[in-house]
Amino acid sequence: MATTGGERWAAWVGALALAVVALVQPAAAETATTPAPRSAERKDILEVPRVPVEQELGAPIAFKVTMLRVAGGWALMTGVPQRPGGRAVDYRKTRYAESMREGTFDDNVQALLRREGPGWRVVTYVIGVTDVSWSAWPEEYPAAPRALLPKIQ
Protein backbone atom coordinates (compact mmCIF):
# COMPACT_ATOMS: atom_id res chain seq x y z
CA MET A 1 0.00 0.00 0.00
CA ALA A 2 1.44 3.41 -0.96
CA THR A 3 1.74 6.18 1.60
CA THR A 4 0.52 9.68 0.92
CA GLY A 5 2.55 12.81 1.30
CA GLY A 6 0.52 13.69 4.39
CA GLU A 7 1.27 10.33 6.04
CA ARG A 8 4.99 10.70 5.33
CA TRP A 9 4.90 14.22 6.73
CA ALA A 10 3.12 13.02 9.89
CA ALA A 11 5.64 10.19 10.32
CA TRP A 12 8.54 12.60 9.86
CA VAL A 13 7.08 15.09 12.36
CA GLY A 14 6.48 12.26 14.85
CA ALA A 15 10.06 11.00 14.48
CA LEU A 16 11.39 14.53 14.90
CA ALA A 17 9.30 15.04 18.04
CA LEU A 18 10.64 11.80 19.55
CA ALA A 19 14.21 12.84 18.74
CA VAL A 20 13.71 16.24 20.40
CA VAL A 21 12.24 14.62 23.52
CA ALA A 22 15.15 12.16 23.68
CA LEU A 23 17.66 15.00 23.44
CA VAL A 24 15.92 17.34 25.86
CA GLN A 25 15.12 14.84 28.63
CA PRO A 26 18.72 14.08 29.62
CA ALA A 27 19.56 17.77 29.59
CA ALA A 28 16.62 18.51 31.88
CA ALA A 29 17.63 15.69 34.21
CA GLU A 30 21.12 17.18 34.37
CA THR A 31 20.01 20.67 35.41
CA ALA A 32 21.39 21.70 38.79
CA THR A 33 19.22 23.61 41.24
CA THR A 34 19.98 25.50 44.43
CA PRO A 35 17.77 24.78 47.44
CA ALA A 36 16.21 27.92 48.88
CA PRO A 37 17.72 29.44 52.03
CA ARG A 38 16.14 28.01 55.18
CA SER A 39 14.46 25.21 53.18
CA ALA A 40 14.30 21.72 54.66
CA GLU A 41 16.33 20.32 51.76
CA ARG A 42 19.11 22.86 52.29
CA LYS A 43 19.21 22.18 56.04
CA ASP A 44 19.28 18.40 55.44
CA ILE A 45 22.18 18.71 53.00
CA LEU A 46 24.27 21.10 55.11
CA GLU A 47 23.86 19.04 58.26
CA VAL A 48 25.70 16.07 56.74
CA PRO A 49 29.16 17.62 56.05
CA ARG A 50 28.89 19.70 59.23
CA VAL A 51 29.49 16.59 61.37
CA PRO A 52 32.92 15.55 60.01
CA VAL A 53 34.04 19.18 59.68
CA GLU A 54 33.17 19.81 63.34
CA GLN A 55 35.15 16.71 64.29
CA GLU A 56 38.20 17.99 62.42
CA LEU A 57 37.94 21.55 63.67
CA GLY A 58 37.14 20.56 67.24
CA ALA A 59 34.10 22.74 67.90
CA PRO A 60 30.62 23.52 66.58
CA ILE A 61 30.44 25.17 63.16
CA ALA A 62 27.90 26.52 60.73
CA PHE A 63 28.51 27.08 57.03
CA LYS A 64 28.42 30.40 55.24
CA VAL A 65 27.44 28.80 51.93
CA THR A 66 29.12 30.13 48.80
CA MET A 67 27.63 27.51 46.45
CA LEU A 68 25.09 24.73 46.81
CA ARG A 69 23.99 22.78 43.74
CA VAL A 70 21.76 19.70 43.56
CA ALA A 71 21.23 17.41 40.55
CA GLY A 72 20.27 13.79 40.05
CA GLY A 73 20.47 12.78 43.71
CA TRP A 74 23.87 14.45 44.22
CA ALA A 75 24.88 17.75 45.83
CA LEU A 76 27.96 19.98 45.70
CA MET A 77 28.52 22.41 48.54
CA THR A 78 31.23 25.00 49.04
CA GLY A 79 31.32 27.32 51.98
CA VAL A 80 33.21 28.88 54.82
CA PRO A 81 33.02 27.17 58.21
CA GLN A 82 32.22 29.61 61.01
CA ARG A 83 31.55 29.32 64.68
CA PRO A 84 27.90 29.74 65.68
CA GLY A 85 27.08 33.43 65.54
CA GLY A 86 29.43 34.02 62.59
CA ARG A 87 32.80 34.15 64.37
CA ALA A 88 35.81 33.00 62.36
CA VAL A 89 37.37 29.60 63.05
CA ASP A 90 40.73 29.86 64.84
CA TYR A 91 42.75 27.43 62.74
CA ARG A 92 45.79 27.87 65.02
CA LYS A 93 44.13 25.32 67.28
CA THR A 94 43.61 22.76 64.49
CA ARG A 95 45.73 20.44 62.39
CA TYR A 96 45.68 23.16 59.72
CA ALA A 97 47.75 25.63 61.79
CA GLU A 98 50.98 25.06 59.85
CA SER A 99 49.26 25.36 56.48
CA MET A 100 47.74 28.65 57.66
CA ARG A 101 51.17 29.99 58.65
CA GLU A 102 52.64 28.90 55.30
CA GLY A 103 49.82 30.51 53.32
CA THR A 104 48.75 27.21 51.75
CA PHE A 105 45.29 27.16 53.32
CA ASP A 106 42.05 28.86 52.34
CA ASP A 107 39.16 29.19 54.76
CA ASN A 108 36.70 26.89 52.97
CA VAL A 109 35.05 23.51 52.73
CA GLN A 110 34.14 21.70 49.52
CA ALA A 111 31.88 18.65 49.78
CA LEU A 112 30.28 16.17 47.40
CA LEU A 113 27.18 14.40 48.74
CA ARG A 114 24.87 11.71 47.47
CA ARG A 115 21.26 11.03 48.39
CA GLU A 116 20.72 7.63 49.97
CA GLY A 117 17.15 6.79 50.81
CA PRO A 118 15.60 9.68 52.69
CA GLY A 119 18.93 11.27 53.63
CA TRP A 120 22.33 12.29 52.34
CA ARG A 121 25.87 11.01 52.86
CA VAL A 122 29.22 12.67 52.31
CA VAL A 123 31.04 11.07 49.39
CA THR A 124 34.13 13.26 49.86
CA TYR A 125 35.05 16.61 51.37
CA VAL A 126 38.10 18.81 51.79
CA ILE A 127 38.93 21.64 54.14
CA GLY A 128 41.18 24.57 53.30
CA VAL A 129 42.14 23.77 49.72
CA THR A 130 43.56 26.62 47.68
CA ASP A 131 42.05 25.39 44.41
CA VAL A 132 38.79 23.85 43.22
CA SER A 133 39.12 20.25 44.33
CA TRP A 134 35.87 19.40 42.56
CA SER A 135 37.51 19.89 39.16
CA ALA A 136 38.86 16.30 39.43
CA TRP A 137 35.64 14.81 40.79
CA PRO A 138 34.10 13.91 37.38
CA GLU A 139 36.89 11.39 36.86
CA GLU A 140 36.91 10.20 40.48
CA TYR A 141 33.10 10.03 40.79
CA PRO A 142 31.75 9.46 37.27
CA ALA A 143 28.20 8.81 38.51
CA ALA A 144 27.94 12.40 39.79
CA PRO A 145 26.13 14.64 37.31
CA ARG A 146 28.44 17.08 35.55
CA ALA A 147 25.71 19.71 35.91
CA LEU A 148 26.77 20.05 39.56
CA LEU A 149 30.11 21.49 38.57
CA PRO A 150 30.26 25.12 37.56
CA LYS A 151 32.36 25.99 34.55
CA ILE A 152 35.91 26.90 35.53
CA GLN A 153 36.71 30.31 34.14
N, C-alpha and C positions, 0 to 999 in steps of 0.2 A: 504494500500500500504506500503510495507517495505522500510525502508530507507537504503541507502548504507553507508558504512564506511566513504566515502568521504563527504556525506551530513551531517553525524553526526559530523565529524571533522569541517566542515565549520560552523555548528550551534554552536559548542563549542567555536570556535575561535571568532565568532561574539559576543557571550555572554560575553566572556572574555574581548573583546575590549570595549563593553559597560560598563562593571564593572570598567575597568581601567579609562575610561573617567569620569564616575560618581565619582570616588574617587579623581581624579586629579583636576577636575574643582573647587570644593570648596577650595582646597588647593591653587590653583592659584588665586582665588578671594580673598583669605585671605593674600596674600603677600603684605607686606608693602614696600613702596618706599619712597625715599627722594627727594623732588623737588630740582632741581639744583640751586646753588647760583645765585642770580640775575634773576631767572626765574619769569615770571608773576604769576605762581601758588604760589610760595614761598612768593612773596610780598603780594599777596592777603590773604594768610593765616596769615602771621605775622602782618598784619595791624589790624586784628580783636581783638586779645588780647591786642594789644598796647593801645587801647582806654581806657579800664577800668584800666589798670595798670598805665597809665599816670594820670588818675583821682585820684587813690589812692596815688601815689607818688608825685603828685602836680607839675609836670613839664614834658616837653617832654622827651621821652625815645626812644631808639632803642634797639633791642635785639641782644646780642652776642649769637647766637644759639648754643646749645650743642647737641640737638637732634631734628629732625623734621621727623616724619613718617606719611605717608598717606596710608589709606587702606579703601576700601568700603565706600567712602563718609565721612570718619572721619579723623581727624588729631590729633596727639599728638606732642606738642612742649614743650621743656624745654630750658631754656636759662637764661642769666644774663641780667637784665635791665641795660642799661648805658645811660648816657646823650649823646646827639648828639656830635659826635667827639670822643667818647670812654671814656669820664670821668666817674668815679664811681659815683653812686648815694649816696648822703649824707642822710643816713637813720635817722640821728639825728633830721631831720626836718620832719619826718613822724610819723605815728602811730606805726611804728615798732621800734622806738628808744629804748624803754625799753627792748624789746626782744634782740636787738643788744647788749645792755649793759650786759644782763644776759647770753649771749652766746647761746641763743636758736633761732637763726635766721641765715639762710644761704642766701647769695645773689643770689637768683634764682626765676624763675617763671616756673610753670608747668601748662599747659593748655590743655584741651580737647575740640576740635572743631568738628562741624558737618556741612557738606555741606547742604545748603538749597537753592534750585533754583540755580541761577548763583553765589551765594556768600557763605560765611561761617558765622557761629555764634558760640560764646563761649558757651559751655555746662557748663563747670566749670573751675575755675583756682584758683591757690594758689600762694601766694608770700612768700618767705622766709622759706619754710618748711625745716626741717633738715632731712627728710626722703623722700622716693619716695611715694608721695601721690597717684600716679597712680596705686599702687599695689592693692588698694581697688576698683578701678574703674570698673573692670569686674562685680563685684556684684552690684555696684551702677548704672552702665550703661550697662546692658547686651547686648544692640544692638550694642555697639562698638566692632569692630573686635579685637579679642585677638592678632592678628598679629601686632597691633600697639605697644603692650607692650613688651619691651625687657625682656629677661629672667633675673631674679634677681639672681645675683651670690651669 
